[in-house]
Amino acid sequence: MLRLFKTSFFWQFAGGFAVGAAGLFALQPEAVAQSGAHVVQPAPIHATR
């Protein structure tokens, strides 16, 4: 197990995972939802009887 932590493959994998996780948190679409640009409207209900 200790030998696995010393390999460059492990560190490249861990680094890529960390960069991906940081990118997911940095690029959250919350800013769009707060600005009101992409607000989901409820569908209109037409009662015709």
N, CA and C of each residue as an Amber inpcrd file, in Angstrom:
protein
   147
   0.8290000  -1.1860000   0.0000000   0.0000000   0.0000000   0.0000000
   0.8780000   1.2550000   0.0000000   1.9250000   1.2450000   0.7440000
   2.8310000   2.3870000   0.7890000   3.4910000   2.5990000  -0.5680000
   3.7330000   1.5080000  -1.2720000   4.3470000   1.6090000  -2.5980000
   3.4000000   2.3030000  -3.5900000   2.0980000   2.1050000  -3.4150000
   1.1130000   2.7360000  -4.2880000   1.1260000   4.2560000  -4.1340000
   1.3090000   4.7390000  -2.9030000   1.3090000   6.1790000  -2.6630000
   2.5380000   6.8680000  -3.2580000   3.5650000   6.1250000  -3.5650000
   4.7960000   6.7090000  -4.0980000   4.8140000   6.7410000  -5.6230000
   3.8190000   6.1710000  -6.2910000   3.8430000   6.1310000  -7.7450000
   3.3350000   7.4490000  -8.3190000   3.8640000   7.7940000  -9.4860000
   3.4330000   9.0330000 -10.1190000   2.0120000   8.9000000 -10.6610000
   1.6140000   7.6810000 -11.0460000   0.2430000   7.4800000 -11.5150000
  -0.7640000   7.8540000 -10.4350000  -0.4930000   7.4610000  -9.2110000
  -1.4000000   7.7830000  -8.1070000  -1.4990000   9.2840000  -7.9100000
  -0.3620000   9.9850000  -7.9440000  -0.3720000  11.4290000  -7.7290000
  -1.0150000  12.1680000  -8.8960000  -0.8540000  11.6710000 -10.1120000
  -1.5290000  12.2910000 -11.2520000  -3.0360000  12.0740000 -11.1510000
  -3.4430000  10.8920000 -10.7500000  -4.8560000  10.5980000 -10.5730000
  -5.4500000  11.4630000  -9.4680000  -4.7740000  11.5520000  -8.3440000
  -5.2630000  12.3610000  -7.2260000  -5.2950000  13.8410000  -7.6020000
  -4.3020000  14.3090000  -8.3220000  -4.2780000  15.7050000  -8.7460000
  -5.3990000  16.0080000  -9.7230000  -5.6550000  15.1110000 -10.6550000
  -6.7530000  15.3030000 -11.5890000  -8.0980000  15.2930000 -10.9000000
  -8.2390000  14.4300000  -9.9190000  -9.4760000  14.3830000  -9.1550000
  -9.6730000  15.6820000  -8.3840000  -8.6050000  16.2030000  -7.7930000
  -8.7080000  17.4500000  -7.0300000  -9.0400000  18.6270000  -7.9440000
  -8.4280000  18.6880000  -9.1270000  -8.7220000  19.7640000 -10.0640000
 -10.1630000  19.6650000 -10.5550000 -10.6320000  18.4630000 -10.8200000
 -12.0150000  18.2750000 -11.2470000 -13.0100000  18.6740000 -10.1740000
 -12.7310000  18.3080000  -8.9390000 -13.6250000  18.6750000  -7.8390000
 -13.6440000  20.1850000  -7.6360000 -12.4930000  20.8250000  -7.7340000
 -12.4350000  22.2810000  -7.5950000 -13.1960000  22.9540000  -8.7390000
 -13.0990000  22.3970000  -9.9380000 -13.8230000  22.9480000 -11.0780000
 -15.3200000  22.8180000 -10.9220000 -15.7840000  21.7100000 -10.3640000
 -17.2210000  21.5390000 -10.1430000 -17.7550000  22.5610000  -9.1530000
 -17.0040000  22.8210000  -8.1030000 -17.4600000  23.8010000  -7.1220000
 -17.3530000  25.2230000  -7.6620000 -16.3580000  25.4940000  -8.4860000
 -16.1700000  26.8450000  -9.0170000 -17.1990000  27.1730000 -10.0910000
 -17.6860000  26.1810000 -10.8160000 -18.5840000  26.4220000 -11.9410000
 -20.0270000  26.0420000 -11.6470000 -20.4530000  26.1740000 -10.4180000
 -21.8330000  25.8550000 -10.0680000 -22.7720000  26.8490000 -10.7420000
 -23.9280000  26.3980000 -11.2090000 -24.8560000  27.3010000 -11.8930000
 -25.7230000  28.1310000 -10.9440000 -25.3190000  28.3320000  -9.7040000
 -26.1090000  29.1000000  -8.7510000 -26.1560000  30.5730000  -9.1310000
 -25.1130000  31.0990000  -9.7310000 -25.0880000  32.5090000 -10.0990000
 -26.1450000  32.8040000 -11.1540000 -26.4050000  31.8670000 -12.0500000
 -27.4250000  32.0630000 -13.0730000 -28.8040000  32.0570000 -12.4390000
 -29.0310000  31.1600000 -11.4970000 -30.3400000  31.0690000 -10.8570000
 -30.6170000  32.3080000 -10.0050000 -29.6000000  32.9070000  -9.4120000
 -29.8020000  34.0860000  -8.5850000 -30.0620000  35.3260000  -9.4240000
 -29.5460000  35.3870000 -10.6450000 -29.7360000  36.5670000 -11.4710000
 -31.1150000  36.6010000 -12.1080000 -31.8300000  35.4810000 -12.1150000
 -33.1560000  35.4380000 -12.6810000 -33.1620000  35.2060000 -14.1770000
 -32.0120000  34.9450000 -14.7570000 -31.9350000  34.7520000 -16.2020000
 -32.5310000  33.4140000 -16.6210000 -32.4840000  32.4420000 -15.7630000
 -32.9620000  31.1100000 -16.1160000 -33.9060000  30.6220000 -15.0180000
 -35.0780000  31.2000000 -14.9640000 -36.0530000  30.8430000 -13.9450000
 -37.1120000  29.9660000 -14.6010000 -37.3790000  28.8350000 -13.9950000
 -38.3660000  27.9050000 -14.5360000 -39.7490000  28.3730000 -14.1130000
 -40.5920000  28.6130000 -15.0890000 -41.9590000  29.0600000 -14.8330000
 -42.8770000  27.8340000 -14.8190000 -43.8960000  27.8510000 -13.9640000
 -44.8450000  26.7340000 -13.9760000 -45.6690000  26.7590000 -15.2580000
 -46.0930000  25.6180000 -15.6930000 -46.8850000  25.5030000 -16.9100000
 -48.2710000  26.0850000 -16.6720000 -48.8080000  26.7940000 -17.6460000
 -50.1510000  27.3590000 -17.4630000 -51.2130000  26.2460000 -17.4820000
 -52.2290000  26.4380000 -16.7000000 -53.3120000  25.4610000 -16.6280000
 -54.5450000  26.0970000 -17.2570000 -55.0550000  25.4900000 -18.2810000
 -56.2450000  25.9790000 -18.9770000 -57.3960000  25.0180000 -18.7130000
 -58.3470000  25.4850000 -17.9600000 -59.5160000  24.6670000 -17.6630000
 -60.6400000  25.0590000 -18.6300000 -60.8580000  24.2320000 -19.6160000
 -61.9320000  24.5080000 -20.5670000 -62.9130000  23.3560000 -20.4940000
 -64.0630000  23.5950000 -19.9250000 -65.1100000  22.5790000 -19.8340000
 -66.3920000  23.1430000 -20.3230000
